[in-house]
Amino acid sequence: MKRSDNNACALAGEFAVLSQLALLNYDANMTLGRTKGVDILVSIPHSKKMYRLEVKTKLRTSDNEDTESKIFGRVLGGWMMDKKHETHVDPLLFYCFVIIWKPTKKFCFFIVPSKVVARYVEQENKLWHKVKKKEHKKVKHTNMRTFRIGFDKEKYVISTPTVEEYEDNWKFRR
């Protein structure tokens, strides 16, 4: 996918999230700028709380529902993250992981608290390095991390957030 396509995909995800929030009567606004740090501000009128939402979008070109990893097991999807996400823990910060299935135009949304994301990406990176070291493979240390959404009925080496727990978590449950 070309860089401009990545930007279009990211914008499509953000607008899709905004539409869902509008349907739920939340007051939501997209932030603008390159160094914004958050994509959408969400105000919940009855609670007077203001949430911050970072949107990560993945475009699927096939209808396959999941992927398999020797290390991390069967997951619905994985989104690229950065080492900085290991320390971004705030009760008012959530991530919305979006999957767009291109052939069917179907969208799925997973709203996950920042503390869950931080814990997962830290454990994911440690496990990856541990496995590679055990395989006697030299591994370059990078800031790249991957956040994955798994399934309730699967077994994972590390605690993995699941579809059943976070899909359509528009009430921003922790």
VOBA-1610 file (N, C-alpha, C; in pm, whole numbers, padded with zeros to 5 digits, always signed):
BEGIN
Met+00084-00118+00000Met+00000+00000+00000Met+00088+00124+00000Lys+00059+00217-00085Lys+00136+00341-00094Lys+00106+00430+00026Arg+00199+00520+00056Arg+00185+00608+00172Arg+00054+00688+00166Ser+00019+00742+00051Ser-00106+00819+00041Ser-00226+00729+00070Asp-00216+00601+00030Asp-00323+00508+00062Asp-00333+00485+00213Asn-00218+00480+00280Asn-00217+00465+00426Asn-00287+00582+00492Asn-00261+00703+00444Asn-00326+00821+00499Asn-00477+00816+00475Ala-00517+00773+00355Ala-00660+00762+00325Ala-00726+00659+00415Cys-00658+00548+00438Cys-00710+00443+00525Cys-00725+00495+00669Ala-00624+00566+00717Ala-00630+00622+00852Ala-00747+00720+00866Leu-00763+00806+00766Leu-00875+00901+00769Leu-01010+00829+00763Ala-01019+00726+00680Ala-01145+00649+00671Ala-01179+00590+00807Gly-01079+00538+00877Gly-01101+00483+01010Gly-01149+00588+01108Glu-01085+00705+01105Glu-01124+00812+01197Glu-01266+00860+01170Phe-01302+00876+01043Phe-01438+00919+01010Phe-01540+00812+01046Ala-01505+00686+01029Ala-01596+00577+01067Ala-01621+00579+01219Val-01515+00603+01296Val-01529+00612+01441Val-01616+00731+01477Leu-01593+00845+01413Leu-01676+00964+01438Leu-01823+00936+01410Ser-01852+00863+01304Ser-01992+00833+01271Ser-02056+00747+01379Gln-01981+00649+01430Gln-02035+00564+01538Gln-02062+00646+01664Leu-01969+00734+01698Leu-01986+00818+01816Leu-02106+00911+01801Ala-02125+00967+01681Ala-02240+01055+01656Ala-02370+00978+01672Leu-02374+00855+01622Leu-02495+00772+01636Leu-02528+00741+01782Leu-02426+00744+01867Leu-02445+00718+02010Leu-02469+00846+02090Asn-02485+00958+02018Asn-02511+01090+02079Asn-02395+01142+02163Tyr-02273+01101+02128Tyr-02156+01159+02193Tyr-02116+01282+02113Asp-02061+01380+02182Asp-02006+01497+02116Asp-01859+01465+02088Ala-01826+01441+01962Ala-01691+01399+01926Ala-01635+01488+01816Asn-01508+01521+01830Asn-01442+01606+01733Asn-01304+01552+01700Met-01272+01554+01570Met-01140+01512+01526Met-01042+01626+01552Thr-00924+01589+01599Thr-00821+01689+01618Thr-00743+01702+01489Leu-00679+01814+01470Leu-00604+01839+01347Leu-00458+01867+01379Gly-00372+01842+01284Gly-00230+01870+01301Gly-00148+01743+01300Arg-00019+01760+01281Arg+00070+01645+01270Arg+00123+01596+01403Thr+00125+01680+01503Thr+00181+01640+01633Thr+00072+01639+01739Lys-00045+01600+01701Lys-00160+01611+01789Lys-00161+01509+01903Gly-00107+01390+01885Gly-00101+01290+01992Gly-00230+01217+02019Val-00341+01268+01969Val-00471+01203+01986Val-00556+01238+01864Asp-00642+01147+01822Asp-00718+01168+01699Asp-00856+01229+01722Ile-00924+01186+01830Ile-01062+01230+01853Ile-01081+01263+01999Leu-01147+01375+02025Leu-01189+01411+02160Leu-01337+01376+02173Val-01372+01306+02280Val-01509+01259+02299Val-01563+01312+02430Ser-01673+01385+02421Ser-01739+01435+02540Ser-01868+01355+02560Ile-01884+01304+02680Ile-02006+01228+02711Ile-02093+01319+02797Pro-02199+01373+02736Pro-02278+01479+02802Pro-02328+01446+02943His-02384+01329+02964His-02443+01299+03095His-02339+01282+03205Ser-02216+01245+03172Ser-02113+01224+03274Ser-02016+01341+03284Lys-02021+01429+03185Lys-01931+01545+03179Lys-01784+01503+03169Lys-01759+01381+03123Lys-01622+01334+03105Lys-01577+01360+02963Met-01447+01386+02950Met-01386+01408+02819Met-01281+01300+02799Tyr-01305+01214+02701Tyr-01211+01108+02668Tyr-01128+01146+02547Arg-01009+01089+02542Arg-00923+01104+02426Arg-00916+00968+02357Leu-00925+00970+02226Leu-00930+00845+02150Leu-00825+00849+02039Glu-00736+00751+02041Glu-00638+00738+01934Glu-00686+00624+01844Val-00697+00650+01715Val-00751+00554+01619Val-00638+00490+01539Lys-00640+00357+01534Lys-00544+00279+01454Lys-00627+00194+01358Thr-00603+00209+01228Thr-00685+00143+01127Thr-00604+00043+01046Lys-00665-00072+01023Lys-00605-00178+00941Lys-00703-00208+00827Leu-00650-00211+00705Leu-00731-00243+00588Leu-00704-00387+00548Arg-00809-00467+00540Arg-00795-00606+00497Arg-00844-00617+00353Thr-00764-00678+00267Thr-00802-00692+00127Thr-00873-00825+00100Ser-00876-00914+00201Ser-00951-01040+00186Ser-01048-01052+00302Asp-01136-01149+00294Asp-01236-01168+00399Asp-01187-01261+00510Asn-01057-01296+00511Asn-01007-01382+00618Asn-01033-01315+00752Glu-01084-01393+00844Glu-01123-01339+00975Glu-01007-01333+01074Asp-00901-01411+01053Asp-00795-01412+01152Asp-00660-01444+01089Thr-00555-01431+01171Thr-00421-01467+01130Thr-00359-01553+01240Glu-00259-01629+01204Glu-00195-01720+01299Glu-00048-01681+01314Ser-00002-01678+01438Ser+00138-01650+01468Ser+00191-01763+01555Lys+00311-01811+01524Lys+00371-01919+01604Lys+00393-01874+01748Ile+00423-01747+01766Ile+00451-01695+01900Ile+00324-01648+01970Phe+00238-01576+01899Phe+00126-01508+01963Phe-00009-01575+01942Gly-00015-01682+01863Gly-00139-01756+01844Gly-00232-01697+01740Arg-00357-01744+01743Arg-00458-01699+01647Arg-00519-01568+01695Val-00510-01467+01610Val-00562-01335+01645Val-00644-01280+01529Leu-00732-01186+01561Leu-00812-01121+01457Leu-00728-01024+01377Gly-00643-00951+01447Gly-00561-00854+01376Gly-00450-00800+01463Gly-00354-00735+01396Gly-00244-00672+01466Gly-00221-00533+01409Trp-00194-00438+01496Trp-00172-00299+01458Trp-00034-00256+01505Met+00037-00185+01420Met+00170-00138+01454Met+00160-00026+01558Met+00247-00038+01657Met+00253+00060+01765Met+00399+00101+01783Asp+00422+00186+01880Asp+00556+00235+01909Asp+00587+00205+02056Lys+00715+00202+02089Lys+00758+00179+02227Lys+00692+00279+02323Lys+00669+00402+02275Lys+00610+00505+02361Lys+00473+00463+02415His+00404+00373+02343His+00272+00329+02388His+00278+00241+02513Glu+00397+00194+02548Glu+00415+00117+02671Glu+00393+00203+02795Thr+00413+00333+02782Thr+00404+00423+02898Thr+00284+00518+02893His+00208+00515+02785His+00089+00601+02775His-00027+00539+02849Val-00034+00563+02979Val-00141+00508+03061Val-00217+00624+03123Asp-00344+00635+03087Asp-00428+00743+03136Asp-00571+00691+03135Pro-00645+00701+03245Pro-00782+00648+03249Pro-00877+00714+03149Leu-00839+00829+03094Leu-00924+00897+02996Leu-00876+00879+02852Leu-00770+00798+02834Leu-00717+00770+02701Leu-00754+00628+02660Phe-00817+00617+02542Phe-00853+00487+02486Phe-00800+00481+02343Tyr-00782+00359+02297Tyr-00744+00335+02157Tyr-00862+00268+02089Cys-00890+00311+01967Cys-00992+00245+01888Cys-00920+00179+01771Phe-00915+00046+01774Phe-00854-00031+01668Phe-00963-00067+01569Val-00942-00028+01445Val-01044-00044+01341Val-00992-00142+01236Ile-01081-00232+01194Ile-01053-00317+01078Ile-01156-00281+00972Ile-01107-00254+00851Ile-01195-00232+00737Ile-01171-00347+00641Trp-01276-00426+00614Trp-01266-00532+00514Trp-01302-00470+00381Lys-01203-00453+00296Lys-01221-00384+00168Lys-01326-00449+00079Pro-01327-00585+00061Pro-01425-00645-00030Pro-01571-00623+00011Thr-01597-00623+00144Thr-01735-00613+00191Thr-01770-00476+00248Lys-01669-00390+00264Lys-01686-00257+00325Lys-01734-00268+00470Lys-01707-00379+00534Lys-01745-00402+00674Lys-01640-00338+00765Phe-01686-00275+00874Phe-01599-00215+00974Phe-01616-00287+01107Cys-01507-00306+01179Cys-01512-00356+01317Cys-01433-00258+01403Phe-01483-00235+01524Phe-01422-00138+01615Phe-01393-00205+01749Phe-01273-00183+01800Phe-01233-00237+01930Phe-01180-00121+02013Ile-01252-00085+02118Ile-01215+00030+02200Ile-01150-00025+02328Val-01020+00003+02342Val-00939-00059+02447Val-00874+00049+02534Pro-00882+00034+02666Pro-00818+00132+02755Pro-00666+00136+02736Ser-00608+00252+02757Ser-00464+00269+02736Ser-00381+00178+02826Lys-00428+00150+02948Lys-00349+00065+03037Lys-00340-00079+02984Val-00445-00125+02916Val-00444-00259+02857Val-00349-00263+02738Val-00352-00158+02657Val-00262-00149+02541Val-00117-00142+02589Ala-00090-00059+02687Ala+00047-00043+02738Ala+00102-00176+02790Arg+00023-00244+02870Arg+00065-00372+02926Arg+00091-00475+02815Tyr-00001-00480+02718Tyr+00014-00579+02611Tyr+00139-00553+02526Val+00158-00430+02480Val+00272-00406+02390Val+00406-00426+02462Glu+00410-00399+02591Glu+00532-00424+02667Glu+00558-00575+02678Gln+00455-00652+02715Gln+00469-00797+02727Gln+00496-00862+02592Glu+00432-00812+02488Glu+00450-00867+02353Glu+00595-00854+02310Asn+00655-00739+02334Asn+00793-00716+02294Asn+00889-00804+02374Lys+00866-00815+02503Lys+00952-00900+02587Lys+00944-01046+02543Leu+00823-01093+02515Leu+00806-01231+02472Leu+00875-01254+02338Trp+00860-01164+02245Trp+00922-01177+02114Trp+01073-01190+02127His+01133-01103+02209His+01278-01108+02230His+01320-01238+02300Lys+01241-01282+02396Lys+01271-01406+02468Lys+01270-01526+02373Val+01170-01535+02288Val+01158-01646+02193Val+01274-01643+02093Lys+01305-01525+02041Lys+01413-01514+01943Lys+01548-01549+02006Lys+01568-01510+02131Lys+01692-01542+02202Lys+01704-01694+02221Lys+01592-01757+02256Lys+01588-01902+02274Lys+01620-01975+02143Glu+01580-01915+02031Glu+01608-01972+01898Glu+01748-01936+01850His+01825-01867+01935His+01961-01824+01903His+01966-01732+01781Lys+01864-01647+01770Lys+01859-01551+01660Lys+01895-01413+01714Lys+01979-01345+01641Lys+02017-01209+01680Lys+01901-01116+01645Val+01862-01035+01742Val+01747-00947+01723Val+01789-00802+01748Lys+01755-00719+01654Lys+01780-00576+01666Lys+01670-00515+01754His+01710-00433+01850His+01612-00365+01935His+01558-00244+01860Thr+01426-00238+01846Thr+01362-00126+01777Thr+01250-00071+01865Asn+01191+00037+01822Asn+01076+00095+01893Asn+00945+00035+01845Met+00950-00053+01746Met+00828-00109+01688Met+00766-00214+01782Arg+00634-00206+01796Arg+00556-00300+01875Arg+00433-00336+01793Thr+00363-00443+01833Thr+00238-00480+01767Thr+00133-00507+01873Phe+00017-00445+01855Phe-00097-00473+01943Phe-00188-00570+01870Arg-00232-00675+01939Arg-00318-00776+01878Arg-00448-00793+01955Ile-00552-00831+01881Ile-00681-00867+01940Ile-00700-01016+01918Gly-00721-01089+02025Gly-00739-01233+02018Gly-00884-01274+02037Phe-00904-01400+02075Phe-01036-01459+02091Phe-01046-01526+02228Asp-01164-01518+02291Asp-01187-01576+02424Asp-01146-01722+02436Lys-01178-01802+02337Lys-01159-01946+02348Lys-01016-01992+02317Glu-00928-01901+02280Glu-00789-01934+02249Glu-00702-01924+02374Lys-00591-01995+02373Lys-00491-01988+02480Lys-00373-01905+02429Tyr-00325-01814+02514Tyr-00214-01727+02477Tyr-00107-01731+02584Val+00017-01711+02544Val+00129-01709+02637Val+00123-01585+02725Ile+00081-01472+02667Ile+00063-01349+02745Ile-00085-01311+02742Ser-00127-01235+02840Ser-00266-01190+02845Ser-00297-01106+02721Thr-00393-01154+02641Thr-00425-01091+02514Thr-00568-01038+02515Pro-00587-00910+02487Pro-00722-00853+02478Pro-00802-00928+02371Thr-00932-00942+02393Thr-01013-01024+02302Thr-01123-00945+02232Val-01166-01003+02120Val-01278-00950+02044Val-01400-00938+02135Glu-01427-01045+02209Glu-01547-01050+02291Glu-01548-00943+02400Glu-01431-00906+02448Glu-01421-00808+02555Glu-01427-00663+02506Tyr-01369-00635+02389Tyr-01352-00495+02349Tyr-01423-00453+02220Glu-01484-00545+02147Glu-01555-00502+02026Glu-01672-00414+02064Asp-01684-00301+01998Asp-01791-00204+02021Asp-01803-00161+02167Asn-01691-00140+02232Asn-01686-00095+02372Asn-01706+00056+02380Trp-01817+00102+02323Trp-01842+00247+02314Trp-01877+00311+02446Lys-01897+00233+02551Lys-01921+00291+02684Lys-01790+00319+02754Phe-01678+00292+02686Phe-01545+00318+02737Phe-01521+00249+02872Arg-01555+00120+02875Arg-01532+00039+02996Arg-01384+00011+03009Arg-01341+00009+03130Arg-01199-00018+03159Arg-01185-00163+03190
//
